[in-house]
Amino acid sequence: MPLGNRLKELRAAKGLNQQALGTLVGASRQTISLIERGDYNPSITLALRIAKVFETPVDEVFYLTEEEKS
């Protein structure tokens, strides 16, 4: 199952750009962009750091999605 996320929505609500969030969690702006697009799954450590920034449980930032059937 692919991993979905609410990262862009949460980041915007907190007034953070990708660079600022990356700095807070020890990742690059490019990594944050890839995560938001669903092109990269973060490590557990990075996912926990991101959730901590938003003061929310990790499963409110990241969630499993159903795969499309061909």
PyMOL commands that set and color helices and strands:
alter all, ss='L'
color gray80, all
select helices_A, chain A and resi 7-13+18-25+29-37+44-53+58-61
alter helices_A, ss='H'
color red, helices_A
select strands_A, chain A and resi 3-5+62-64
alter strands_A, ss='S'
color yellow, strands_A
deselect
rebuild
show_as cartoon
